[in-house]
Amino acid sequence: MTEREPNENPFFRLHRGLLREGPGDSESTARALFSIPALPYRPRVLDLGCGPGTPTLDLARLLPSARITAVDLHQPFLDVLDARAAAEGFRDRISTVRGDLRDPPVTDPADLIWAEGSAYLFGFERAMLEWPTLLTNGGAIALTEPVKLVDPLPTQVAAVWADYPDLQPIEVRRKQVAQAGLVLHDLFVLDPETAWRPYYDPLQSRIHDLRPGADEALVAVLDEAQAEIDAFWAHPEAVGYAFFVVGRPEPVDEA
């Protein structure tokens, strides 16, 4: 059982120490990254909603000349990422900044914006319209977004996702990419086994560890997380996370 910090939010007590804050795996991160047609030799990467930084560290390994700015509102996540980056020798290439992905505290344009498991906090359509203004010419955006894979959703799944009214099918997201004037470099749905288990299995273990002696507020958070896990494994075909990799279209040579 994890020790309780004074006045700790029950949600963050549940998630403290977990190394992923959403579905994903290193292979999916690599596939998305290498679908981008071109990046500078020393790309500037803006990782929005980085959490404890597992995708951030993957990017540092895959882009050995990159400079990465990792942004999150929750300082303990950034502290974990700082420690992990130092342990792997990346502290000179990964800078953490406490801030909101809805108003990133950055001034220099990025060559790549990364947002695994966090873009829904900003809004997918809004991200397609606003995040390109943070990019250099030729820059790209890679993000994961929950998507509806069947319609109608099973009742159990619909109840879990009721607080996210903008859950959409993939085709709606495709249209929003095109309407924003962007091109789709890659789009794929994360595999339930390889991408969801690295998130859900440790979360399930933490729920089990925290049950004994949990107060009312923590029990509510544990129950909500358990309902989400149960709904996903009961209907893994219903809702998934999709990786969208987008960029501006190449200029047309009129010569």
KEMARVEX-546410 format. One record per residue (C-alpha): x, y, z; residue number from 1. Coordinates in pm, 1 decimal. Each point is the difference from the previous one (the first is absolute). Example, Ala and Ser with C-alpha at 12.3 -4.5 7.8 and 13.67 -1.06 7.14 Angstrom:
2
u / v / w / num
1230.0 / -450.0 / 780.0 / 1
137.0 / 344.0 / -66.0 / 2
//
This chain:
255
u / v / w / num
0.0 / 0.0 / 0.0 / 1
132.4 / 347.5 / -84.9 / 2
48.5 / 245.6 / 283.1 / 3
-242.3 / 288.5 / 8.2 / 4
130.8 / 352.9 / -45.3 / 5
-171.9 / 282.1 / 194.5 / 6
-312.9 / 127.9 / -178.6 / 7
73.3 / -214.3 / -304.6 / 8
-272.0 / -7.2 / -263.2 / 9
-146.5 / -355.3 / -11.6 / 10
45.7 / -15.0 / -378.3 / 11
368.8 / 78.2 / 28.5 / 12
36.6 / -240.6 / 290.0 / 13
-125.9 / -272.4 / -232.4 / 14
229.7 / 105.7 / -282.9 / 15
310.2 / 87.5 / 200.4 / 16
293.3 / -216.1 / -107.4 / 17
-163.1 / -135.3 / -316.1 / 18
223.5 / 42.9 / -301.8 / 19
-280.0 / 39.7 / -255.8 / 20
-303.7 / 226.5 / 18.3 / 21
-172.7 / -143.8 / -304.0 / 22
15.1 / -283.1 / -253.4 / 23
318.5 / -27.2 / -202.8 / 24
318.4 / -194.6 / -61.0 / 25
346.6 / 68.1 / -134.9 / 26
-71.3 / -165.4 / -334.7 / 27
-301.5 / 224.6 / -64.9 / 28
201.6 / 308.8 / 92.0 / 29
272.8 / -105.2 / -243.3 / 30
-246.0 / -74.3 / -281.4 / 31
-164.2 / 339.6 / 40.0 / 32
332.3 / 181.0 / 13.9 / 33
147.2 / -167.7 / -306.4 / 34
-312.4 / 70.2 / -206.3 / 35
95.6 / 369.1 / -2.1 / 36
154.3 / 75.1 / -342.4 / 37
284.6 / 218.8 / 128.1 / 38
130.8 / 161.0 / 316.8 / 39
305.2 / 222.8 / 46.6 / 40
321.7 / -157.7 / 123.9 / 41
-50.9 / 163.8 / 340.6 / 42
-378.7 / 13.6 / 31.9 / 43
-170.6 / 201.3 / 270.0 / 44
-271.5 / -214.0 / 153.9 / 45
-286.2 / 127.4 / 215.1 / 46
-154.7 / -282.0 / 204.5 / 47
-334.8 / 127.0 / 128.6 / 48
-155.8 / -174.9 / 299.4 / 49
309.3 / -215.1 / 43.8 / 50
-100.4 / -161.4 / 332.3 / 51
282.9 / -206.3 / 150.4 / 52
168.2 / -2.4 / -336.3 / 53
14.9 / -349.2 / -148.0 / 54
-66.8 / 122.0 / -358.5 / 55
234.2 / 294.5 / 67.2 / 56
283.9 / -238.8 / 75.6 / 57
-86.6 / -210.0 / -306.0 / 58
30.9 / 312.9 / -214.5 / 59
336.0 / 84.7 / 156.8 / 60
129.3 / -346.8 / -89.3 / 61
-141.3 / 10.3 / -353.4 / 62
116.6 / 356.9 / -71.1 / 63
350.0 / 18.5 / 150.8 / 64
53.1 / 359.9 / -113.9 / 65
-341.1 / 132.4 / 107.2 / 66
-63.2 / 265.6 / 262.1 / 67
-324.9 / -83.7 / 179.7 / 68
-215.5 / 232.4 / 208.4 / 69
-242.8 / -204.0 / 209.2 / 70
-304.2 / 183.6 / 139.0 / 71
-243.3 / -113.7 / 269.2 / 72
-210.0 / 167.9 / 268.9 / 73
75.4 / -260.5 / 266.9 / 74
342.4 / 71.8 / 147.7 / 75
48.1 / -349.1 / 151.6 / 76
-21.7 / -146.6 / -353.4 / 77
271.9 / 240.1 / -111.2 / 78
213.4 / -94.3 / 300.7 / 79
-27.0 / -365.7 / -100.6 / 80
95.6 / 83.4 / -358.1 / 81
296.8 / 208.8 / 117.3 / 82
127.6 / -294.1 / 204.6 / 83
-51.6 / -249.2 / -281.3 / 84
167.7 / 229.2 / -254.0 / 85
298.7 / 47.0 / 230.3 / 86
31.0 / -376.4 / 51.8 / 87
12.7 / -54.0 / -377.3 / 88
237.6 / 287.6 / -68.4 / 89
-258.9 / 221.5 / -172.8 / 90
-11.3 / 297.9 / 236.6 / 91
187.8 / 217.2 / -249.3 / 92
-262.4 / -72.7 / -268.0 / 93
-327.1 / -14.6 / 197.2 / 94
-129.7 / 314.2 / 171.5 / 95
-314.9 / -18.4 / 212.8 / 96
-236.2 / 296.3 / 33.0 / 97
-302.8 / 20.8 / 224.6 / 98
-284.0 / 133.9 / -211.4 / 99
-332.5 / -62.0 / -167.5 / 100
-12.6 / -163.1 / -342.1 / 101
-293.4 / 231.6 / -73.4 / 102
239.4 / 295.5 / 24.1 / 103
353.4 / -139.5 / -35.6 / 104
264.6 / 212.8 / 175.0 / 105
234.8 / -2.7 / -297.9 / 106
125.8 / 272.1 / -231.1 / 107
203.0 / -176.7 / -270.8 / 108
-179.6 / -195.5 / -273.4 / 109
32.0 / -378.8 / 6.9 / 110
82.9 / -238.3 / -282.2 / 111
-215.9 / -267.3 / 161.0 / 112
-290.1 / 13.0 / 245.5 / 113
-61.3 / -326.0 / 185.5 / 114
-306.8 / -76.4 / 211.4 / 115
-57.2 / -363.2 / 96.7 / 116
-312.0 / -43.4 / 208.8 / 117
-43.6 / 370.0 / 73.3 / 118
-142.6 / 181.4 / -302.9 / 119
-359.4 / -75.7 / 103.9 / 120
49.6 / 251.4 / 283.9 / 121
44.0 / 269.1 / -265.1 / 122
-239.4 / -137.5 / -259.4 / 123
95.3 / -176.4 / -321.8 / 124
-158.3 / 246.1 / -241.8 / 125
142.1 / 295.9 / 190.3 / 126
344.1 / -161.8 / -4.9 / 127
-16.8 / -36.1 / -378.0 / 128
-82.1 / 369.1 / -32.9 / 129
224.9 / 154.7 / 265.3 / 130
304.9 / -218.6 / 51.3 / 131
135.8 / 54.8 / -354.1 / 132
61.6 / 363.1 / 101.3 / 133
262.0 / -134.1 / 244.5 / 134
189.6 / -181.3 / -276.4 / 135
285.2 / 89.2 / -229.7 / 136
-60.9 / -26.7 / -373.7 / 137
-12.4 / -369.9 / -78.4 / 138
-72.0 / -91.1 / 360.5 / 139
-220.8 / -290.4 / 104.8 / 140
-244.5 / -96.5 / 275.0 / 141
-33.7 / -351.5 / 141.1 / 142
-271.4 / -77.1 / 251.1 / 143
-219.8 / -279.1 / 126.0 / 144
-374.3 / 45.9 / 32.0 / 145
-278.9 / -227.2 / 127.7 / 146
-226.0 / -100.7 / -287.7 / 147
-332.7 / -175.3 / -32.8 / 148
47.2 / -325.1 / -193.6 / 149
-361.8 / -123.1 / 11.0 / 150
-332.7 / 180.7 / 1.6 / 151
-199.4 / -19.1 / 214.8 / 152
236.1 / -62.8 / 288.0 / 153
-80.8 / -282.6 / 242.4 / 154
-181.8 / 137.7 / 304.6 / 155
290.4 / -80.9 / 233.9 / 156
247.0 / 186.7 / -221.0 / 157
-232.9 / 295.0 / -62.4 / 158
-35.9 / 50.6 / 375.7 / 159
377.9 / 18.2 / 45.2 / 160
43.2 / 252.8 / -280.8 / 161
-302.4 / 214.6 / 88.3 / 162
223.5 / 277.6 / 136.1 / 163
179.7 / 31.8 / -335.0 / 164
-274.9 / 125.3 / -231.3 / 165
236.9 / 50.9 / -294.1 / 166
76.9 / -369.8 / -50.1 / 167
-14.1 / -36.5 / -378.7 / 168
51.7 / -263.9 / -270.6 / 169
329.5 / 6.2 / -187.8 / 170
-164.2 / 138.2 / -314.8 / 171
-113.7 / 313.7 / 183.9 / 172
357.7 / 58.6 / 112.8 / 173
126.5 / -54.2 / -355.3 / 174
-233.9 / 271.5 / -123.2 / 175
114.4 / 238.7 / 273.4 / 176
362.1 / -52.6 / -102.0 / 177
-87.2 / 82.4 / -361.9 / 178
-215.2 / 299.2 / 97.5 / 179
295.2 / 141.9 / 192.7 / 180
206.7 / -11.4 / -319.2 / 181
228.5 / -274.0 / 127.2 / 182
116.4 / -325.3 / -155.1 / 183
-12.6 / -335.4 / 174.0 / 184
339.4 / -170.1 / 5.2 / 185
-121.0 / -303.3 / 194.4 / 186
-302.9 / -125.2 / 189.7 / 187
-25.8 / -324.6 / 192.0 / 188
-191.1 / -141.5 / 296.0 / 189
204.7 / -117.4 / 298.1 / 190
-5.5 / -373.2 / 66.2 / 191
-195.3 / -97.0 / 315.9 / 192
259.9 / -246.7 / 123.8 / 193
326.4 / 176.2 / -75.0 / 194
-111.6 / 359.6 / 58.8 / 195
-273.7 / -18.7 / 264.4 / 196
150.0 / -257.2 / 235.9 / 197
306.1 / 217.5 / 80.3 / 198
-249.0 / 257.2 / 132.0 / 199
-282.7 / -208.3 / 142.4 / 200
193.6 / -284.6 / 165.2 / 201
201.2 / 225.3 / 237.6 / 202
-313.2 / 207.4 / 61.8 / 203
-192.5 / -315.9 / 90.7 / 204
272.5 / -101.0 / 245.9 / 205
-6.5 / 345.0 / 159.4 / 206
-379.1 / -15.3 / 42.1 / 207
37.8 / -333.2 / 179.0 / 208
275.3 / 135.1 / 228.0 / 209
-192.8 / 312.4 / 97.0 / 210
-336.0 / -165.1 / 77.5 / 211
74.4 / -98.4 / 361.0 / 212
-72.9 / 296.2 / 223.0 / 213
-92.5 / 237.0 / -284.4 / 214
-216.9 / 293.6 / 102.7 / 215
-320.0 / 97.1 / -180.5 / 216
165.7 / 240.2 / -242.7 / 217
266.9 / -250.2 / -98.3 / 218
-252.2 / -281.3 / -34.1 / 219
-195.0 / 211.0 / -251.3 / 220
315.5 / 50.3 / -208.3 / 221
91.7 / -368.4 / 20.6 / 222
-351.9 / -104.0 / -103.1 / 223
6.8 / 234.1 / -298.3 / 224
335.0 / -132.7 / -117.3 / 225
-113.5 / -359.6 / 48.9 / 226
-316.4 / 63.8 / -200.7 / 227
210.9 / 137.3 / -284.9 / 228
229.8 / -302.6 / 0.4 / 229
-290.7 / -245.4 / 20.0 / 230
-185.8 / 169.7 / -285.6 / 231
304.0 / -1.8 / -225.4 / 232
81.0 / -367.3 / 45.1 / 233
-366.9 / -95.3 / -32.0 / 234
-20.9 / 184.0 / -334.6 / 235
351.7 / 66.6 / -138.5 / 236
-151.0 / 44.5 / -344.3 / 237
-215.2 / 298.6 / 101.5 / 238
238.0 / 285.8 / 83.5 / 239
368.7 / 27.8 / -82.7 / 240
279.8 / 250.2 / -7.6 / 241
115.0 / 106.5 / -344.7 / 242
331.9 / 157.6 / -88.7 / 243
-36.5 / 297.8 / -234.9 / 244
315.2 / 139.4 / -160.4 / 245
-66.7 / 317.8 / -197.9 / 246
183.4 / 288.4 / -162.3 / 247
-38.6 / 284.8 / -241.7 / 248
-13.5 / -88.0 / -369.9 / 249
319.9 / 45.0 / -200.2 / 250
0.5 / 325.3 / -199.6 / 251
-76.9 / -43.0 / -368.6 / 252
287.3 / 84.0 / -232.9 / 253
-156.7 / 209.9 / -274.6 / 254
320.9 / 32.1 / -200.5 / 255
//
